[in-house]
């Protein structure tokens, strides 16, 4: 990777959302903002290679994108009013003030801006992930377990609703932040998940995304000390992230939870996560992020898979499915039931899920079934499920792991 390519990659992580947000404020057109921002980054690849990386990459990208938008609007006779508005705007020398919102971090402010309550919760989260985090439509679709075409339509509808309803793109004041908090929590949760377990590609981990989600989670928890779900989400992310170093071996292959070398887990992060979780639970308003953090804590505090309190995990998943019913929660609960009450009981739940069709195309369904069958020494059935999972697995490390398991049961 050349110096220019590295600089563009770093700028994408730091500046994408800011540039898009600036153009949305200028033009009111979400699609135009994204397209012109993409053009600016493409131009940077060639210009920075020949002219050198500018002192202020963000300002360079914003100016380039703004000029591109101006050119596009100039060519459209129907956008004369917007052209006049954009022409008088300039790139600010300093970041915009945060007004009376109390949110001092630019990216977090933009997330609150994007998560407008006029949109459905799913639309808020998806649109923010696309606009500010720079995730692709395909990545967002996989996070929501829907086809890419379906997610593309949902994003388009959300943008049209914003345009047709004249929803302003501005940071809400402090007293309106709570009505947008659930959306911001959802964004951070899925952003972390994409970093912790990538939805596609050669690498399982995307540490930059996980680190950014945790950073923003810390800021949100500090901003809202009386919101237990903010602390619960931060605890969950820390407890999960604490295992990152042990999730891959030296060859970059996936290591299952029960086979991980637990001495490599980050004890400081585990301790911090548990402290945050305990403080959140004392507020006695348990929500889905606190429950998931409690499940992660059960794993983190166990010396081994055998020592894990699986009965407690079954109970926690039962409570989680009560307040947040989903097929993925049911699948995870089935694994806990298998470990607590016997493999047959867990397999029956997995088979019921498969029959329901709710997780069609989700590779962890056949992968879980294969693992249970392998433990029961029903190798021929396990092999069939491993083959099904192998065809659906999204990343190379996961495919290599499934291929090894398939070879084991086939031999």
C-alpha positions in Angstrom: 0.0 0.0 0.0 1.4 3.4 -1.0 1.5 6.4 1.4 -1.3 8.0 -0.5 -3.5 4.9 -0.3 -2.8 4.6 3.4 -3.7 8.2 3.9 -6.9 7.8 2.0 -7.8 4.7 4.0 -7.2 6.5 7.3 -9.1 9.5 6.1 -12.1 7.3 5.2 -12.2 6.1 8.8 -12.0 9.5 10.3 -13.7 11.8 7.8 -16.3 9.9 5.7 -19.2 10.6 8.0 -18.2 14.3 8.6 -18.0 15.0 4.8 -21.3 13.3 4.1 -23.0 15.2 6.9 -21.6 18.5 5.6 -23.0 17.8 2.2 -26.4 16.7 3.5 -26.7 20.0 5.5 -25.7 21.9 2.3 -27.9 20.2 -0.2 -30.6 18.3 1.7 -29.9 15.4 -0.7 -28.6 12.2 0.9 -27.8 10.3 -2.3 -26.0 13.3 -3.8 -24.0 13.7 -0.6 -22.9 10.1 -0.6 -22.1 10.1 -4.3 -20.0 13.3 -4.2 -18.2 12.1 -1.1 -17.3 8.9 -2.8 -16.0 10.9 -5.8 -13.9 13.0 -3.5 -12.2 9.9 -2.0 -11.6 8.5 -5.5 -10.0 11.8 -6.6 -7.8 11.8 -3.5 -6.3 8.5 -4.5 -4.7 10.0 -7.6 -4.2 13.6 -6.5 -2.6 12.8 -3.2 -0.2 10.3 -5.0 1.0 13.1 -7.3 0.6 16.2 -5.1 1.2 14.8 -1.7 -1.2 14.3 1.2 -2.7 17.7 2.3 -2.1 19.1 5.8 -5.9 18.9 6.5 -7.3 15.9 4.6 -10.8 16.4 6.0 -11.0 20.0 4.7 -9.6 18.9 1.3 -12.1 16.1 1.0 -15.0 18.4 2.1 -14.0 21.1 -0.4 -13.6 18.6 -3.3 -17.0 16.9 -2.5 -18.7 20.3 -2.1 -17.4 21.5 -5.5 -18.5 18.2 -7.0 -22.0 18.7 -5.6 -22.0 22.3 -6.9 -21.1 21.1 -10.4 -23.9 18.4 -10.3 -26.5 21.0 -9.2 -25.3 23.5 -11.8 -26.1 21.0 -14.5 -29.6 20.4 -13.2 -31.9 23.3 -14.1 -34.5 22.1 -11.6 -32.1 22.6 -8.7 -31.6 26.4 -9.1 -32.7 27.1 -5.6 -30.3 24.6 -4.1 -27.5 25.9 -6.2 -28.0 29.4 -4.8 -27.9 28.0 -1.3 -24.8 25.9 -1.8 -22.9 28.6 -3.6 -22.8 30.8 -0.6 -21.7 28.1 1.8 -18.0 27.5 2.5 -16.1 24.8 4.4 -15.8 25.9 8.1 -12.3 26.4 9.3 -13.2 24.7 12.6 -15.7 21.9 13.6 -19.2 23.2 14.1 -20.1 24.0 17.7 -22.3 21.5 19.5 -24.8 24.0 20.6 -27.0 23.0 23.5 -26.9 19.2 22.8 -24.1 18.6 25.3 -22.5 16.1 22.8 -18.9 17.3 22.2 -17.7 14.5 20.0 -18.4 15.2 16.3 -19.2 11.6 15.2 -21.5 11.0 18.1 -23.3 14.3 17.5 -23.9 13.2 13.9 -25.3 9.9 15.0 -27.8 11.6 17.2 -28.6 13.8 14.2 -29.2 10.9 11.9 -31.3 8.9 14.4 -34.4 11.0 13.9 -37.5 9.5 15.8 -39.7 10.1 12.7 -38.0 7.1 11.2 -38.5 3.5 12.3 -35.7 2.3 14.7 -34.4 -0.1 12.0 -34.3 2.7 9.4 -32.5 5.0 11.8 -29.8 2.4 12.6 -29.4 1.3 9.0 -29.2 4.8 7.6 -26.7 5.9 10.2 -24.5 2.9 9.6 -24.5 3.7 5.8 -24.1 7.4 6.0 -21.8 7.9 9.0 -20.0 4.6 9.5 -19.4 4.0 5.8 -20.7 0.4 6.0 -21.9 -1.0 2.7 -25.5 -1.8 2.0 -24.4 -5.5 1.8 -22.8 -5.4 5.3 -25.8 -3.7 6.8 -28.1 -6.2 5.1 -26.2 -9.1 6.7 -26.4 -7.4 10.1 -30.2 -7.3 9.8 -30.4 -10.8 8.2 -32.2 -9.6 5.1 -31.2 -9.7 1.4 -29.1 -6.8 0.1 -31.9 -5.7 -2.3 -34.3 -5.5 0.6 -32.0 -3.3 2.6 -31.3 -1.1 -0.4 -35.0 -0.4 -0.7 -35.4 0.3 3.0 -32.5 2.8 2.8 -34.1 4.5 -0.2 -37.5 4.7 1.5 -35.9 6.3 4.6 -34.1 8.9 2.5 -37.3 9.7 0.7 -39.2 10.1 3.9 -36.7 12.6 5.2 -36.9 14.5 2.0 -40.7 14.5 1.6 -41.4 15.3 5.2 -38.8 18.0 5.3 -37.0 16.5 8.3 -34.1 18.9 9.2 -30.6 17.5 9.5 -29.4 19.1 12.7 -28.1 18.2 16.2 -31.1 17.9 18.6 -30.9 19.8 21.9 -30.1 17.9 25.1 -33.7 17.4 26.2 -34.5 15.5 22.9 -31.5 13.2 23.1 -33.3 10.4 25.0 -35.8 9.8 22.2 -32.9 9.1 19.9 -30.7 7.1 22.3 -32.1 3.7 21.3 -31.1 4.3 17.7 -27.6 5.4 18.6 -27.2 2.3 20.9 -28.3 0.2 17.9 -25.7 1.8 15.7 -22.9 1.3 18.1 -23.9 -2.3 18.7 -23.9 -3.3 15.1 -20.8 -1.2 14.4 -19.0 -3.2 17.1 -20.4 -6.5 15.8 -19.1 -5.8 12.3 -15.6 -5.2 13.9 -15.8 -8.2 16.2 -17.0 -10.6 13.6 -16.9 -9.3 10.1 -19.9 -10.1 7.8 -17.7 -10.9 4.8 -14.1 -11.0 3.5 -10.7 -12.4 4.3 -10.5 -11.2 7.9 -12.8 -12.1 10.8 -11.8 -9.1 12.9 -12.0 -5.4 12.0 -10.3 -3.9 15.1 -10.8 -0.3 13.9 -14.5 -0.6 13.9 -14.6 -2.3 17.3 -12.3 0.3 18.8 -14.4 3.2 17.5 -17.6 1.6 18.8 -16.1 1.3 22.3 -14.7 4.8 22.2 -18.2 6.2 21.3 -19.8 3.9 23.8 -17.6 5.4 26.6 -18.6 8.9 25.6 -22.3 7.9 25.5 -22.1 6.3 28.9 -20.5 9.4 30.3 -23.1 11.6 28.7 -26.0 9.6 30.0 -24.9 8.2 33.4 -28.5 7.4 34.4 -29.2 5.4 31.2 -28.4 1.7 32.2 -28.5 0.5 28.6 -25.7 2.8 27.6 -23.5 1.3 30.4 -24.8 -2.2 29.5 -23.8 -1.8 25.9 -20.3 -0.6 26.9 -20.0 -3.5 29.3 -21.0 -5.9 26.6 -18.5 -4.5 24.1 -15.7 -4.6 26.6 -16.4 -8.2 27.7 -16.6 -9.4 24.1 -13.6 -7.5 22.9 -11.6 -8.9 25.8 -11.5 -12.2 24.0 -10.3 -10.9 20.7 -6.6 -11.9 21.1 -7.6 -15.5 21.6 -10.2 -15.8 18.8 -7.6 -16.5 16.1 -4.6 -18.7 16.2 -1.1 -17.8 14.7 -2.3 -18.8 11.3 -5.3 -16.5 11.5 -7.7 -19.4 11.9 -10.8 -19.3 14.1 -10.6 -20.7 17.6 -13.9 -21.7 19.2 -14.8 -20.3 22.6 -14.3 -23.6 24.4 -10.8 -24.0 22.9 -9.6 -20.5 23.5 -6.6 -20.0 25.7 -8.3 -17.9 28.4 -5.1 -16.6 29.8 -4.9 -14.5 26.7 -8.2 -12.8 27.5 -7.8 -9.1 28.6 -8.4 -9.2 32.4 -8.6 -5.5 32.7 -11.3 -5.2 30.2 -13.2 -8.0 31.8 -13.0 -6.3 35.2 -14.1 -3.0 33.8 -17.0 -4.6 31.9 -18.3 -6.4 35.0 -18.0 -3.2 37.1 -20.1 -1.3 34.5 -22.6 -4.1 34.3 -23.1 -4.3 38.1 -23.6 -0.5 38.2 -26.1 -0.7 35.4 -28.1 -3.5 37.0 -28.3 -1.6 40.3 -30.6 0.9 38.4 -33.1 -2.0 38.1 -34.1 -1.3 34.5 -32.6 -4.3 32.8 -32.7 -4.2 29.0 -31.3 -6.3 26.2 -27.8 -4.9 26.3 -27.5 -5.5 30.0 -28.8 -9.1 29.6 -26.3 -9.8 26.8 -23.5 -8.3 28.9 -24.6 -10.6 31.8 -24.3 -13.6 29.4 -20.8 -12.4 28.3 -19.9 -12.1 32.0 -20.8 -15.7 32.6 -18.3 -16.8 30.0 -15.7 -14.3 31.1 -15.7 -15.4 34.7 -15.6 -19.1 34.0 -12.2 -20.8 34.1 -13.2 -23.1 31.3 -16.2 -24.1 29.1 -17.0 -26.9 31.6 -17.0 -24.5 34.5 -19.4 -22.1 32.8 -22.8 -21.6 34.5 -24.9 -22.7 31.6 -28.1 -22.9 33.6 -27.7 -19.2 34.4 -27.1 -18.5 30.7 -30.3 -20.4 29.8 -32.2 -18.2 32.2 -30.7 -15.0 30.9 -31.5 -16.0 27.3 -35.0 -16.8 28.4 -35.4 -13.3 29.8 -33.8 -11.8 26.7 -36.2 -13.5 24.3 -39.1 -12.2 26.5 -38.1 -8.6 25.9 -36.4 -8.9 22.6 -37.8 -12.0 20.7 -35.7 -13.0 17.8 -34.6 -16.2 16.0 -30.9 -15.5 16.7 -31.6 -15.3 20.4 -33.5 -18.6 20.2 -30.5 -20.2 18.4 -28.1 -19.0 21.1 -30.4 -20.2 23.8 -30.5 -23.6 22.1 -26.7 -23.9 22.5 -27.0 -23.0 26.2 -29.8 -25.6 26.6 -27.6 -28.2 25.0 -24.8 -27.5 27.4 -27.0 -27.3 30.5 -29.7 -29.9 29.8 -28.2 -32.2 27.2 -27.3 -32.3 23.5 -30.6 -33.9 22.5 -32.6 -31.0 24.1 -30.5 -28.4 22.3 -30.7 -30.2 19.0 -34.5 -30.4 19.2 -34.6 -26.6 19.6 -32.3 -26.1 16.7 -34.3 -28.4 14.5 -37.5 -26.5 15.4 -35.8 -23.3 14.3 -34.7 -24.8 11.0 -38.2 -26.0 10.3 -39.6 -22.5 11.0 -37.5 -21.1 8.1 -36.7 -18.0 10.2 -32.9 -18.3 9.8 -32.7 -19.5 6.2 -29.3 -18.5 4.8 -27.8 -17.8 8.2 -24.7 -20.0 8.4 -24.6 -20.3 12.2 -27.9 -22.4 12.1 -26.4 -25.3 10.2 -23.0 -24.8 11.9 -24.6 -25.1 15.3 -26.6 -28.2 14.3 -23.4 -29.7 12.9 -21.5 -29.0 16.1 -24.2 -30.7 18.3 -24.3 -33.7 16.0 -20.5 -34.0 16.1 -20.6 -34.1 19.8 -23.2 -36.8 19.6 -21.0 -38.7 17.2 -23.7 -38.7 14.5 -20.9 -37.9 12.0 -22.7 -38.5 8.7 -25.4 -36.0 9.7 -22.8 -33.6 11.1 -20.9 -33.7 7.8 -24.1 -32.8 5.8 -24.7 -29.8 8.1 -21.1 -28.7 8.0 -21.2 -28.7 4.2 -24.4 -26.5 4.3 -22.7 -24.1 6.7 -19.5 -24.0 4.6 -21.5 -22.8 1.6 -23.0 -20.0 3.6 -20.0 -18.9 5.8 -19.1 -15.2 5.2 -15.4 -15.0 6.0 -12.3 -17.0 5.2 -11.4 -17.9 8.8 -14.9 -19.2 9.4 -14.8 -21.3 6.2 -11.4 -22.8 7.2 -12.7 -23.7 10.6 -15.8 -25.4 9.2 -13.7 -27.2 6.6 -11.5 -28.6 9.4 -14.5 -29.8 11.3 -15.9 -31.4 8.2 -12.7 -33.2 7.6 -12.8 -34.5 11.2 -16.3 -36.0 11.0 -15.7 -37.3 7.5 -12.6 -39.2 8.5 
